[in-house]
Amino acid sequence: MSTQPIPMAYLVSMYPAISHTFILREVQRLRDLGHTIFTASINRPDRAVGAMEAYEEKELRDTFFVKSQGGVGALGALRYWLLRSPVAVLRMTTLALKLGKDGSLLFGLAYALEALLVARWMQQHGVQRLHVHFGSVGATIGVLVKQLNQAHLSYTIHGPDEFDDVSGQHLSLKMQEADAVVCISQFARGQLMRISHPNHWSKLRVCRLGVDPAQFTYIERSAVASTTRLLCVGRLAPAKCQVLLVQACARLRDQGLNFSLTLVGDGPDRPHVEAAIEQFGLQKVVKLTGSLNQQAVRAQFQQADIFVLPSLAEGIPVVLMEAMSSGVPCVSTPVNGIPELIQHERTGLLATPGDLDSLCTQLQRLIQDPALRQKLARAGHAKVLSDFDLNRNVSKLSQIFTEVQGASA
């Protein structure tokens, strides 16, 4: 039996996306390992070409954008499949109408048209294996594609969004229809076990995300700086809880601590974050940069003394791995998969989610104790090298794909 990897299609809701660069890195590493991977994205990227780095521009040129095909493309795909398999089209469309967002038949019809486009694109490339990142709309399209062309279907499930609306996302059905499921944490695997029949548990494989230590290089921080530099990188969204972080900064300033905070990212919570900065008079303490590319983010890590992410819901944020790999000690929260990366007082500090007192306490400890910062930075770096190395973990993912390929051959 040949060990040459079978070509695969990757489907993502948005690719390349500034907040999901880890998917692009995964695709690149898999290609380096000999996998042939074609990429498709339901939506166009979240940035103009001029804001992308060179490797992102290349992915942009080579990616199939589903919605960009428009009505003419969708009708062409419908005709293509009706001529080849009208029964499969009817069966798929019937299922799609049941899977529409909030029960909407229009959403269901849109999903059906998108599935027709993806399935035809796969057919044009001779691909019969589809892998989808996240268990949301992309996974819905994946289920419908499988109805059309009997493709081998797998997902990478991150959480927590998928777990917030199990019935609305039809997550149990998706687990039933999948041939393999990659879970980025043991927490995610446990959540999927909870909503799946035990017969499907063997599909669920833990394979963590990771970072490249050669890109996010470890730097020892000096303890002599008069101002401790705090950094938070993430989409400005309620789940990331940056407003609480601004409130914590006001309290720490009032306690006489000398620090600054840089907030990298953009999103729907920006007006609330800006209002909090103004309310507490923190314009000289807190800086908002907006979204930055990977090169600029790496520069921010090199300048930071403490990284903080006070999230209320997460998978395992890659940005925490990037900070730890760069030698920045982290303060976060013990939600979902984060304790699999940060063990409190061993590889970082964990504050009670949503608790201002707890967040202030953990930040104060690190601001006032350079020796603790150094100890946690070294341990955090070692943790990333041990369990969250990109090359090692993508090699494991490659092995999973190969094993599944052999089992279905």
N, C-alpha and C positions, 0 to 999 in steps of 0.2 A: 504493500500500500504506500502511495506517495506521501511524503511529509511536506510537500510544497503547500504553503497556505492557499486556501481557496480565496479568490477575490471577494471583497466585502463592500457593501455600501454603508456609509455612516449617515444617519439622519439626525439633525439637530434643529431646534426651533429657530435659532439665530446663529449664523456662523460665517466668518469669525466674529466673536463678540468680545468686547473689552473685559467683561466680568467672567468670561469662560475661556480664557486663553489656555487653561489646562487641557481642554479638549483638543485644541490644535496641537499642543505639544505631544499628546498621546498619539494622535494620528501620525505625526512626524516620526516618533519613535517606532511605531508599528511598521511603518514603511521601511525604516532602517533595518528592521528585523526580517524583511522580506515579504511583508504583507502588501498586497495590492488593494488600496482603499480609495473608493470614489466617495466624494462628499456631497451631501445635499442639505439645503437649509430651507425651511418653510418661509422664513422672512429674510429680507435684505439685512446687511450688517447695520450696527447701531452708530456707525461713523462714516464720514466721507473717506474716500481713498487717500486723500492728502494727510489724514490723521493716522494712517496705518503704517506699521513698519513693513519692511520689504517682504518678509516671509508671510505676513498677513495678506499683502497684495497678491502674492502668488496663489494663495489659497482662494482668495476672492475670484481670481480668473478661472480657476479650475472647478469651482463649486456650482452645482445646479440649484437655482433658486426657484422654488415651487410656485410661489404666488406671482413671481415675475412673468410666468408663462401666460397669464391673463386668460380671458374667456376663450380666445381662439385656441390657445394651447390646450385648455381643458376639454374643449369640444373635440379636438383632434385625438386626445388620449381616450375619450369616451368612444369615439368611432373605432379606434385601434382595437380596444378590448371587446367591443360589441361584435366585431367581425371575427374575433378569435375565440371568445368565451362568454357568450351572452348570459349563460346561466350563472357563471361566477360573478358577473357584473350585477345581476339581480340580487344574488345572495349577499354580496358585499354592500350594496346600497341599502338593502333592508336592515342590515346590522348597523350601518352608519347612521341611519335615521334614529336608531335607539341610543346612539352614543353622543348625540348632539349636546353641546354645552347647555346646562340648565334645561334639558329636554327640548331644546330648540330644533325643529326640523330643518331650518335654514342652515344652522351650524352643522347638522348632520350631513346635509347635502354638500356643504363646502368641504367637509372632511372626505366625503366620497370622491369628489373631483380631485382633491389633492392626492388621495391614494392612487387614483388612476394615473396621474402624472408621474408620481414616484415609481409606480410599478412599470410604466412604459420606459422611463429612464433607466431603470435597472435592466429591463429586457434589452435595451439598446447596447448596454455594456456587457451583456452576458453574465449578470450577477444574480445569484440566487440566495444570498445571505445578507440580511439587513440588521444593523445594530443601531439602536436608538439611545441617545443620552437623555435622561430624565423620563419620568413615568407619566408625563402630562399629555399635551396634545400630540406631540411627536410619537409617543407610544400608541396613542389611539390610531394615528395614521398607519403605524406599523402593523397593528392588528388587521386593519382593513387591507393593506397590501398583501398580507399573508392569505387573506380570503381570496384575493385575485389570482396570485401566482404561486401559492404554496411555498413561499420563501421560508428559509430558516430564519427565525426571529429571535433576537436577543436584545436586552436592555442593560444600561447602567443606571441603577437607581441611587439617588443621592439623598433625598429627603431635605428639609421636612415638608416641603409644599405638598408632595404626593400624599403624605400621611395626614394632612389637615383636612382632606376631602376625599376619603377613601371611596365612598359611594359615588360621588360626583365625578371622580376620575376613573370610575369603573376599574379600580386597581385589582380587585380579585379576578375579574375577567382577564385582565392583561397578564397576570401571573399564570393563569390557566393556559393562555394561548402562547406564552413564551416557550421557546426551546431551551433558553438559558438566561439567567439573570445574574448580573454582576452587581454586588452591593459594595458601596465604598466604605462601609463600617459594619461592625457587628451589630450596632444599634439598628441600622437599616435592615439588616437581615432578620433581626428579631421582629421588627415591625411587619415585615412581609410574611414571616411565619404566622404571625397573629391573624392575618386576613386570608391566608391561603390554606388549602387542604393539605394535610401532611404528605399526600402523594406527590405534591409539587415542591416539597422542601429541598429535595436533592438538586433541583435546578439552581438554588440560591448559593452563589459562591462569593465569598468576601475577597475583594481585591482593592486595596487602598489606592487613592490618588497619591501624587508625590511631586517633588520639585527636584530640579537639577542642581546639586550643590556647586557645580562649576559656574552656574549662572548667578546663584544667590550665595555668594562666598562669605565665609565666616570672618568677622572683624572684631577684635577685642576693643571694647569701648573704654575710653579714658574716664576716670572718675573726677577729673579736676574741673570740668566745665561748671560755670556758675549757674547756668540755666539747664535744667533737665528737659530734654526734648521728647515729648510724647508724640506718637504717630498712630493714626487710625486710617486704614484703607478699606473701603467697602462701599457698596451702593448705599446712598442715603435713603434708607427705608425703615419703616417702623420695626421690622424684625432685627435690624442692626442696633437700634436703640442709641443712636448718636445724640439725641436730645438729652438723655440721661447723662451721657458723658459730658456734655456742656454744663449741665447742672453740677456735676461733680467738680468740674474745673472751677466753677464759681466758689464752691465751698473750700477747695484746696487753696485758692488764691486768698480767700479771707483768713485762712490759717497761716498766711505768711510764707507759703512755699513758693519757690522760684522755679517756674517751668513754663513751657509753651506747648501748644497742641497744634498739629497739622492734620486736617481732615482731608483725605484724598477720596474723591468719588462724587457722584451726582445721583439724583433720583428724586422721587416724589416727596421725600421728607425735607428737602432742602429749605423750603420756606420756614418750616418749623425750627430747623437748626439755626437758620439766620436770625429768626425772631428771638430764640433763646440767647444767642450771642449778644444781641442788642439789649435784651432785657437785663442781663447781668453785667453789661459793660465790659465784655471780654474781647473787644475788637483788637486789642494789642496783644492778647494772649492766644487766641484761637484764630487759625488761618484756614480758609477754605480754598483748595486748589482746583476743584472740579475733577473730571476724569483725566487720568494720565496714562500714557502708554507704558509698556513694560520697562523700557529703559529708564524712564523718569521715576517709576515706582522703585526700581532697584536703587536709584540714587537717594531716594527718601529713606530706604532701609539703612543705607550706609551712614546717614546723618542722625538716625534716631537713637535714643537711649532706652526707650520703653515703647512697646507696641501694645495697644489696648483695643479690644473688640468686645463690647458689652452686650452681645447678642441675646435675644430672647428665643431664637429658633435658628438652627443651622444643620448642615450635614456635618462634615469636618472641613472647615474653611481652608482652602489652599493658601490663602494669604497668611494664616497663622504659620503654616509650614515654611513659607517664604521668609517670614520674619525670624523664625527660629533658626533656619538655615543660615541667615545673615548675621546671627549672633545678637539678636535683639530679644531681651526677655519679655515675656507676654503676660498680660492680664486679660482673661476672658471669663466665660461662664460655663458651668457644667451642664450644658444642654445637649441633648441628642448624642452625637458622636464625639464631641470635643474632649471628654475625659479619656478617650482612647488615644489622644495626642498629648494633652496636657494633664499631668497628675499634679494635684495641688501641692505646692511647696517642694516639688521634686523637679519638674520640667517647666514650671510656670506657676502662676497664681490664678485662682478661680474665685470670682465674686458671685454672690447669690444673684440670680437673674432678676433684673428690675429693682434691685435694692440699692438705693443711693448710698446708705451708710456703708454697706459692704464694699461697693465699688470704690468709695473714697478711702476706706481702710487699706485695701490692697494696693491702690495707687500710691498712697502716702508711704507705705512700707518700702516700695521700690524707689520712690523719689528720695527718701531719706537714707537708704542703705545701699550704697554702690557695691559693697561686697556681696550682698544678696543678689543684686542684678547680675553680677559676674558669674556667680554660682549657678543661677537659673539659666543664664545664657549658654553656658557650657553644657549643662545637662540637656537643655532643649535642642541644641545642635546635635548632640549624640543621639537623641531620640529620633530626630529626622533622618539621620544617616542610617539608623538601625531599621526603621519601619516605614519611612516615607520617602525613600529614594526613588526618583522617577524612573530611572533606567531599570532598576530591579523590579519595580512594581509593574511596569509595562511589559517586561519579560514574563512576569507571572500571568498577565492578561493574555499575552500571546499564547502561553501554554494552555490557558483555559479555552481559547478559541480553537486551538489545534486539537485538544482533547474532545471538544464537542464536535468538531469536524470529523474526527475518527469515529466517534460513536454513531454519527448519522450517515456515515458513508455506506 
